């Protein structure tokens, strides 16, 4: 299985490495070329307990890129900063990530939105964790909105 994780920050990178350490082929995508270069030179862009060991376990099945390509699963884990003036999340990073994968979607792909997004904006309903058919570029794919909190640290369950 090939997984593409968009956003290699404190949520996306550990998630990508966990998938790779468990046998998936993973491409991590980040718009910051410095993050991509750092990872491709076998360095980490930030420190977190257990991340270095996880990277060593995953590095044979993980590659960092500046742009997505074809995959079976796309996981979007990009920032949604809060606009201090309007108190509304800036979803432009999510839109850019979705636009970047649209040309690569094929029937049956799974798209997981890990970024913090109001449920009604992501799925057209008000219930977290809801699923719907998303149509990007006319391709039917399943969109899953994952609800939860990040607690820090790594889990290898």
N, C-alpha and C positions, 0 to 999 in steps of 0.2 A: 504494500500500500504506500502511496506517495502522499505526503501531507505538506501543505504550504502554510506556514505561519507568518502572518503579516504583522509586524511590530515586534521588535526584539528588545523590549524593555524588561522591567522586573516581572511582568506576567508572561509575555510572549517567549522570551528566551528560555526560562526554565521549562515551560510547557513544551517547546520544540525539542529541547534536549531530552526530556522524559520520553517523548514519543520515539526519538531516535535510539535511546538507550534500550528501549523495549522492542526494537526490530523494525520500525518503520523508516522508510527513506524520507528525510525531512529537508525541505528548503525553507530557510528562514529569510524573510524579506524585511528590509528596513530602508527608509528613505534617506537616512544619514549614511553617507558613504563611509564615514569614519568608523561607524559600528560594523559595517560589512567588512571593511579592511581589517579591523582589529580581530574579528572572529576568524577570518580566513588566514590570518597570520598566527593562529592558535593562541590568541590572547582573549581575555574577557573584558568587555566594556565597563563592567562594574563588579563589585565583590558581594557575595552572599554566601553564608555558610552552606557548604556542600556543593556549590555550583561548579567549582573547579574539578572535583572528582566526577561529577555528572558529565561535564564537558569531555573529559578523557574517555568515559564510557561511550559517549555518543558520537565522537568526532568522525568515525568512519562512515556514519550514515547521515551526517549533517553537513549542509553547505549553506553559506550565507550569500545572498544576492541582493541587488538593488531593485530588481523587478521580478514579479511572479511569472511562473510558467504553468504548464499543465500539471494537474494534481487530481487526486481522488477526493481529497478533503481540503478545504480552505478554512483556516481559523483566523479571524480578525481580532487582534489584540492591540489596537492602537489607542492613543490617548483621546479623551473627551474632556478637555479642560473646561472648567466652569467660567463663564464670562462674569466677572465681578459686578459689572454694571447691571446686567439684565438677569443674573442668577439663572441663566439657561446654559446647558451644556453645548459646547461647540462640536457639532457632529461633522465638521468638514473633513477631518481625518478619516472618519468611517466612510464617508462618501467617496473620498479619493481611493481608499483601499478597495471598496466595492467596484469602482470604475476600473481599477487596475486588474482585477481578476475577471471581469465580465468577458473579455475576449477569449479567456481560457476555459470558461465553463462548458461542461458537456452534460448531457442528460445523465442524471443519477448522481452528480457530484453533491457532496454535503458541504454547506457553508455554515460555519459556526461563528456567531457574533459574541465574542467574549468581552468586548469593550462595554463600558457602562453607558447604556442608552435607555431612555425611558421606554418601557415595553410597548406602549402604543405607537411610538415612532418606529420601532423595529419590526413589529409583527402585525400591526393593525388591530391588536386587541389589547386589553388591559391586564392580562394575566402573564406574570413572569414564567418563563420556560415554555411558552406557547410555540407551536410549530405552524408553519404555513408553507405553501408552495411559493417560491420567489421566482419571478421571471426577470432575468437579466439577459439582455440581448436575445430575447425570445427562447431561451433555454430554460427548461423546467428543472429546478434544483431545490433541494430541501434546505430551508433556513432554520437553524435552531438558535434560539436566544437562551443563553445560559445565565441563570441568576445565581448569585452567591457573593461571598466576600473572600478577599485574599488575606491570609493571616501571616504571610511571611514564612520563610523557611521552605524546605523542599520535602515533598512526600514521594516515596517510591513504591507506594502500594499498587 
